[in-house]
Amino acid sequence: MYVEVRLPGGGPTVSGNLRFTDDGPTIHLDTGRVLKPDSQPITYFVGSKILPSVRGNPSESVLSEPLRVSLKPKAKVTRSYARKESRRTDTNYPPSTDGWLTRMVADAEPATFFLQELVGDEGFWLSIVDQSSNAILECHRIEPFEAPMVTLLEGWYVHRQLGEPLEPRRKFNPTEILKEKPLTWGEIHSLLADYEIDALERGYTLGESLDYLVPASFPPEVREEIAIFLAWVIRRPLPDCDPIDLYLQMPSITGAWLLGHYTNQLISDEDYPPYSKILYQAASGELGHTQLVKPHAHREEPWIAALYRCYDA
């Protein structure tokens, strides 16, 4: 796919060929230089989109106006993907989605989904790439509300993963992170905001710091799983792997919270909410009613009510 590139530091745009590898998108300039999605804020302009046809051959069409895309992906996941456009009309999704959601089906071959930010646009650029040939099967703009669907956990995918051997997953120990250095006071403030805790100490490890930031009234196993979640929030701002694979390796509470957290981070540039403050408010029954925290929420376990509030935040 031929694109125009805006290099860091300004200057005229240059042209090159957009290609995908296992590591992500690269641009091979006409000069012979290869641009990779490293720390430099490289952007490029796309003037067309690619969609599959009923026969399975990708079809390219011109956009009404060019879009500026960040070269560095926001997310990279593997999903089963049907190479052909369905002959059926699907009324579950609006035409603006270009039908990409209908092509994520259980019995299809895997493909790699890349999600990239658009400059000056709240939407995202979705590229779906064949894992064998690295050919672009589909690429186009999607709306902000569609972005979480890229990393959404389908039920059939969970069942298939849970049916695979457990030994590889057992090598991952989610509690290891609690042995890292203790929280800084700045990190503690990001979790508590204006909420005050008596006799608060940093401790000597990350786990000891977090021991103060999870209500003592919660059951021990729940406290540990939430502490692991908070540790990942602070020390692993974005995972270096598929969030779904991470979810499957985590304890149930940790996985559910992390999936929601990373999804929110993916679609929003806002800071995460003060999780520990919300946990303490839930433990003491101080959470107000919101769209997700209903008047009967006091009947739920407090950490469940806190999870609802975090999603609502």
C-alpha positions in Angstrom: 0.0 0.0 0.0 1.5 3.3 -1.1 1.5 6.1 1.5 2.7 9.7 2.1 4.9 10.0 5.2 5.3 12.9 7.6 8.8 12.6 9.2 9.6 13.9 12.7 10.8 17.5 12.8 8.7 18.7 9.9 9.8 19.2 6.3 8.2 17.9 3.1 6.3 14.7 3.0 8.0 11.6 1.4 6.5 8.6 -0.3 6.9 4.9 0.5 5.3 1.5 0.6 3.5 0.4 3.8 4.3 -3.2 4.8 3.5 -5.3 7.8 5.7 -7.8 9.6 5.3 -9.8 12.8 6.7 -6.8 14.7 4.2 -4.3 13.2 4.0 -1.8 10.3 7.0 -0.5 8.5 7.3 2.0 5.6 9.9 1.4 2.9 10.7 4.9 1.4 11.5 5.4 -2.2 15.0 6.5 -1.0 15.6 3.0 0.4 15.2 4.0 4.1 13.0 1.9 6.2 10.8 3.5 8.9 9.8 1.4 11.9 7.3 2.1 14.8 10.0 3.0 17.3 10.0 5.9 19.8 9.9 8.5 17.0 6.3 9.9 16.4 6.1 9.0 12.7 2.8 9.5 10.9 1.6 8.7 7.4 -1.3 9.6 5.2 -3.6 7.0 3.7 -5.9 7.9 0.8 -7.7 4.6 0.4 -9.2 1.7 2.3 -9.1 -2.1 1.6 -12.1 -4.4 2.1 -12.6 -8.0 1.2 -14.9 -9.0 -1.7 -17.4 -11.9 -1.9 -14.8 -13.8 -3.9 -12.2 -13.2 -1.3 -10.0 -10.7 -3.2 -9.2 -7.5 -1.3 -10.6 -4.5 -3.1 -9.1 -1.0 -2.6 -11.3 2.2 -2.8 -10.4 5.9 -2.5 -11.3 7.7 0.7 -13.3 11.0 0.5 -10.2 12.7 2.1 -6.8 11.4 3.4 -6.4 10.3 7.0 -3.3 10.8 9.0 -2.2 7.6 10.9 0.3 7.0 13.7 2.8 4.4 12.6 3.1 2.9 16.1 0.2 0.5 16.8 -1.9 1.0 19.9 -2.8 -2.7 20.0 -1.9 -5.9 18.2 -4.0 -9.1 18.6 -4.6 -12.3 16.8 -8.2 -13.1 15.9 -9.9 -15.6 13.6 -10.9 -13.8 10.5 -13.1 -14.8 7.4 -11.3 -13.7 4.2 -14.6 -13.2 2.2 -17.4 -10.7 2.5 -20.6 -12.4 3.6 -23.3 -12.5 1.0 -25.9 -12.0 3.8 -26.9 -8.6 4.9 -26.1 -8.2 8.6 -28.4 -5.7 10.4 -26.6 -6.0 13.8 -24.0 -3.4 12.7 -24.3 -0.1 10.9 -22.9 0.2 7.3 -20.3 2.6 8.7 -18.4 -0.4 10.3 -17.7 -1.8 6.9 -18.8 -5.2 8.3 -15.4 -6.0 9.9 -17.1 -7.4 13.0 -19.1 -9.9 11.0 -15.8 -11.4 9.7 -14.5 -12.3 13.2 -15.8 -15.9 13.3 -14.7 -19.0 15.2 -14.0 -21.3 12.3 -11.8 -19.1 10.2 -8.0 -18.8 9.9 -6.1 -16.5 12.3 -5.1 -13.0 11.2 -3.3 -10.2 13.0 -5.3 -7.1 13.9 -3.4 -3.8 14.3 -5.1 -0.8 15.8 -3.5 2.6 15.2 -4.4 6.1 16.3 -5.6 8.8 13.9 -4.2 12.3 14.2 -6.9 15.0 14.5 -9.6 12.3 14.6 -11.2 10.4 17.6 -11.4 7.2 15.5 -8.8 4.6 14.9 -7.3 2.9 11.8 -7.7 -0.8 11.7 -5.4 -3.1 9.7 -6.0 -6.8 9.4 -3.0 -8.7 8.1 -2.5 -12.3 6.9 -0.1 -14.1 9.2 1.5 -16.2 6.4 2.0 -13.6 3.6 1.8 -10.4 5.7 -0.6 -9.1 3.0 -3.2 -6.5 4.1 -6.6 -8.2 4.0 -8.5 -5.2 5.3 -7.8 -1.7 6.5 -10.1 1.3 7.2 -11.2 3.7 9.8 -13.3 2.6 12.8 -15.2 4.6 15.4 -14.0 5.0 19.0 -16.8 2.7 20.3 -15.6 -0.1 17.9 -12.0 -0.1 19.2 -12.7 -2.3 22.3 -14.2 -4.9 20.0 -10.8 -5.6 18.6 -9.6 -6.9 22.0 -13.0 -8.2 23.2 -13.0 -11.7 24.5 -15.3 -14.0 22.6 -16.8 -16.9 24.4 -15.7 -19.5 21.8 -12.1 -18.1 22.1 -12.1 -18.6 25.9 -13.4 -22.2 25.7 -10.8 -23.0 23.0 -8.0 -21.6 25.1 -9.1 -23.2 28.3 -9.1 -26.6 26.5 -5.4 -26.3 25.6 -2.6 -27.6 27.9 -2.2 -25.6 31.1 1.5 -26.2 31.5 2.7 -23.2 29.4 0.4 -20.9 31.4 1.6 -22.2 34.8 5.1 -20.9 34.0 3.7 -17.4 34.5 3.5 -16.3 38.2 1.4 -13.2 38.5 2.6 -12.6 42.1 6.2 -12.0 41.1 5.5 -8.4 40.4 4.7 -7.8 44.1 8.4 -8.4 44.9 9.5 -5.2 43.0 10.5 -2.0 44.7 7.9 -0.2 46.8 5.6 2.5 45.4 6.7 6.1 45.3 4.6 8.7 47.1 3.5 10.0 43.6 2.3 6.5 42.6 0.4 6.2 45.9 -1.3 9.5 45.3 -2.4 8.4 41.8 -4.3 5.5 43.5 -5.7 7.4 46.5 -6.1 11.0 45.2 -7.6 13.0 48.1 -8.5 9.9 50.2 -6.6 9.7 53.5 -5.4 6.5 55.2 -4.1 6.5 58.7 -0.5 5.3 59.3 0.2 4.8 55.6 3.7 3.5 54.9 5.5 2.6 51.7 7.0 -0.7 53.0 10.0 -2.4 51.5 8.4 -4.1 48.5 5.6 -3.3 46.1 3.4 -5.9 47.8 3.9 -4.2 51.2 3.0 -0.8 49.7 -0.2 -2.2 48.2 -1.1 -3.9 51.5 -2.2 -0.4 52.7 -4.1 0.4 49.5 -6.6 -2.5 49.5 -9.2 -2.6 52.3 -8.3 -5.0 55.1 -12.0 -6.1 55.3 -11.8 -7.9 51.9 -11.0 -11.7 52.0 -7.2 -12.4 51.8 -7.4 -14.0 48.3 -9.4 -11.1 47.0 -7.0 -8.6 48.5 -4.0 -10.4 46.8 -5.7 -10.5 43.4 -6.6 -6.7 43.6 -3.1 -5.9 44.7 -1.7 -7.7 41.6 -4.1 -5.6 39.5 -2.9 -2.4 41.1 0.7 -3.5 40.6 0.2 -4.0 36.9 -1.6 -0.7 36.6 1.4 1.2 38.1 4.3 -0.8 36.7 2.9 -2.1 33.4 1.0 0.8 31.9 0.4 -1.2 28.7 1.1 -4.9 28.2 3.7 -6.1 25.7 1.4 -9.0 24.8 -2.2 -9.6 23.7 -4.4 -8.4 26.6 -6.6 -11.5 26.1 -3.6 -13.9 26.6 -2.7 -11.9 29.7 -6.3 -12.2 30.9 -6.2 -16.0 30.6 -3.0 -16.2 32.7 -4.3 -14.0 35.6 -6.5 -14.9 38.6 -10.2 -14.2 37.8 -10.5 -10.9 39.6 -7.2 -9.6 38.4 -7.9 -10.6 34.8 -11.4 -9.0 34.8 -10.1 -5.7 36.2 -7.0 -5.6 33.9 -9.1 -6.2 30.8 -11.4 -3.3 31.7 -8.4 -1.1 32.6 -6.4 -1.8 29.4 -9.5 -1.3 27.3 -10.1 2.1 28.8 -6.5 3.1 28.3 -6.7 2.0 24.7 -9.7 4.2 23.8 -9.0 7.1 26.1 -6.0 9.4 26.8 -7.3 10.2 30.3 -5.5 9.0 33.4 -6.9 5.9 35.2 -9.3 6.6 38.1 -8.0 6.5 41.8 -8.6 2.8 42.2 -7.7 2.5 45.9 -10.0 5.4 46.8 -12.9 3.7 45.0 -12.1 0.4 46.7 -12.2 2.1 50.2 -15.4 3.9 49.3 -17.0 0.6 48.2 -15.8 -1.1 51.5 -17.5 1.6 53.6 -20.6 1.9 51.4 -19.8 5.4 50.3 -20.1 4.8 46.5 -22.8 6.9 44.9 -25.3 5.8 42.3 -24.1 6.0 38.7 -25.2 4.4 35.4 -23.5 1.1 36.4 -23.6 1.4 40.2 -27.3 0.9 40.9 -29.2 1.6 44.2 -29.1 -2.1 45.0 -25.3 -2.2 44.6 -24.9 -2.5 48.4 -26.1 -6.1 48.0 -23.1 -6.9 45.8 -19.7 -7.7 47.2 -17.9 -4.3 47.7 -15.1 -5.2 45.2 -17.8 -5.9 42.6 -19.4 -2.6 43.2 -16.0 -1.0 42.9 -15.4 -2.7 39.6 -18.7 -1.3 38.3 -17.7 2.2 39.4 -14.2 1.9 37.7 -15.9 0.9 34.4 -18.3 3.8 34.8 -15.3 6.1 35.4 
